[in-house]
Amino acid sequence: MKNKIYQLLKETKNSIAILIDPEKVINQIDFEEFADRINSSKIDFILIGGSTAERSQIELVVEKLKNKCSIPIILFPGSPDQLSNKADAILFLSLISGRNPYYLIESQIEAATNISEMNIECIPTSYILIDGKSESSVAKVSKTEPIPIEKSILIYKTALAGKLLGHSATYLEAGSGAKRSIPIDIVKKISTLNTTLIVGGGVKTITQIQEFHKAGAALVVIGNYIENNPEFLEDIKNYKNQLTN
């Protein structure tokens, strides 16, 4: 099925993903144990990517996870070279919240031929950076400013523009290490656009995950917090078990 992963994103209820930055885990001695914990946590997707990770690091982590996990792996690239043909899909991101032409279209042009030749499932995604009250890696590397949360109309119009451009998914990002996650009212507003809505940044509790799901997020992404608190995977497992009981 050509769009298998995208269909899973659309149809799986209360989805949770963890975002793994290869630069932060590649040299961890306990990576095998970490992968085992991920596989038993009942998360729905694994995102792989980072602002400055090298392709060799991406490929190595994808390969290691594929050997240990049955969970779909989606590339979340920070550069045109962060690719692996062993992944199941790629979020083909356009940073439409910023005005840096490189992240709007030039990086996509650089990656297009490789992605096409890899024959990997490609999910066109509006990437919208929203102020999480801390300077994120995305903002630093892309040299773009996040949209302030007070500008909810601008956030909505930006997401709407992405939908009209034909993007299948919308990713609302508060940034790695965000002190404040995306406000629920913004998630609710963007969910009315009926694109596949992904929310990430600053997620630290099961309550936040529940609130985002209720507000219309198809997928909630947890990044830095899992790296520093791997035991949170057990909380996710318990949450997923409650949903199925």
N, C-alpha and C positions, 0 to 999 in steps of 0.2 A: 504493500500500500504506500503510494508515493508520499502522502502527507500524514504518515502514521503518528509521528510525535506531536505534530500540531493538533491532530484530532484528539490525542490524549490530553493535551493542554486544555482544549476546549471542553472536553467531556468529563474529565476526572474532577469530582467534587472535593472541595476543601484541600487542594493540593499544597504541598510544602516542598521546597527545594533547599538544598544547601549549596552555597557558593564556595568553591575551593580555589584559592590562589596558589598555583604550583610553587611559586617562589617561597611561600611560607611553610609548605609541608614537604617539599621534595627531599629535604635532608633529615626529616624527622625519623629517628630510629624506630618509633612506634607506628609508622605509617600503616603497616599491615594490620595492626590491631585497630587503628582508626578506621580503616576500610571495612573491617569486620563489623564494627559498631555501626557504621553507616548502613551497611547492608541489612542489619537486623532492626533498624530504627523505624522502618515502614515509611520513610520519606518517599516521595513520588518521582523526583528528578534530582540529578546532580548537575550543577552548572560549573564549568571549568573556565577560568580566565583570571586575568589580572592586568593592571595598568602597564606593567613593564616586563611581564614574563616572556621568556624566549620560547620559540617553537619546540625545541628539544625538551624543555621542561613540560610543556603542554602535552606533548606526545607521550612522554614517560608516565605522567600521572594518569592520563586516559588509559594507557595500556595496563598499568597496575590495577586501576579500579575495575577495568573490564575483566581482569582475571579473578577478582574477588566479589564483584557485585553484579546483580542482574537488573539494577536500576538504570533507566535511560539516562544517557549522558549528553548534555547540550553544551556546546561551546558558547562562551560569553566573552568574545574577543575584545581586548583593549587595543589591538593593532592588527593590521592585515596579515601578519605572519603567524598569529596565534591559531593555528589550524591543526587538525588531526583527522585523518580519514577513518580512524577507528571510532570516532564519536558518532552518535546517532543523529544529531542535528546541530544546527548553528543558528543562534539569534543574529540575523544580519541587521546590525544596529545602525541607526542614523541618529546622531545626537542633535535632535531638532530643538532642544531648549537653548542651545548655544548658537553662535554665529561664526564659528571657526569653520571655514569651508572644507578643511581637511577631514573633519569628523562628520560633516554633513554629507559629502559625496566623494571626496578624493580618496580616502582610505578604502571605500567600497569599490572604487574603480581598480585600485591596486590588488584587491583580494578577489575580484570577480572571476578571473580566469582560473585561478587555483581552485576556488570553490566549485566552479562548474565542472572542472576535470575530476575533482574528487567525488562528484555525484552524491554529495551529502545533502540531506534535507535542509532546506533554507527557509527560515521564518522571518520575513521582513518585519522589523520592529522599530517603533518610535521609542527613542530613549530620551527620557525627560528628567533632567537633574533638578531636584527641588532642595532648597536650603534646609540642611539638617543641623544647622548651628555648629558645624565644624568643617574645616576645609578638607574635602575629600580628595582621594587620589585622582579621581576622574576630573575634578575641577583643575587640579594642578597640572596634570598631563595635557589635558585638552585646552588649557588656558581659556576656559569659558566660565561664566558666572552662573550659578544655579538660580532658578526662579524663586523669589521670596514667596513664602506660603501665603502672605497677605494678598498676592496677586492671583487669586483663584480664577478670575475670569481669563487671564492670560494663560494660565495652566490649561484650562478647558479648551481655549481656542487653539493652543498648540497641539493638544491631543487630537482635536477635531481635524486639524490640518493634516496630521499624520494619517488619520483614517481616510481622508479624502485622497491622499496620495497613494493609497492602496496598501498601507501597512496592516498586517494581520494581527499584530500584538502591540500593546502599549506598556512600556516599562516605566513606572514611576520610581525614581531612585533618590533616596535621601543621602546616599553616599556611605562609603565604608567608615565605620566608627562614628556614625551619626549620633549626636546627642539627642536628636528629636526625630522620630519617625514621621512618615507622611500622615497628615491629619485625616481622620476618618471622613470628614465632610468632603474633602477633595476626592478621596477614593470613591465615595458614593456618587459624586458628580461625574467623574470620568467613566464609571461603570455604565452610565446611561448611554454611552456611545456604542456599546455592544461590540467592542473589540475584545480580544483576550487580554485581560488586565493582569499585569505582574507588578507586585509591590515589594520593594526591598529597602534596606538601610535602617539601622537603629532598632531592629526587631530583637527583643530579648526575653519575651515572656509568651506563654501559651495564650494568655488573655489577649495580647496584641494580635496574635495569629487568628484567634477566633473572631475578633472585631473586624479585621481586614476581610476575612471570608464572608462575614455577614454583610459587610459594606459592598461586596461585589467583586473582590479580587479573586481571580481564578487561581493564581499561584502566589504564595508568600515565600520570599527568599530570605534565608538567614546566612550571614557571612561570618564576619569577625567574631561574633559571639560564640559560635560553635568552635572556632579555632582555640579560643581561650577557655571555653567551658564545654568540653566534649560530652560531659555527663548530661547536657541538655538534650542530647539525642534520645535518652531514656524517657524524658518528659514528652518528647514528640511521639515516641512509640506508644506511651500510655494514652495520649490525646487521640491518636489514630485508632487505637483499640476501642476507646469510648465511642467514637463515631460509628463504628461498625457493630456495636452491641445494641 
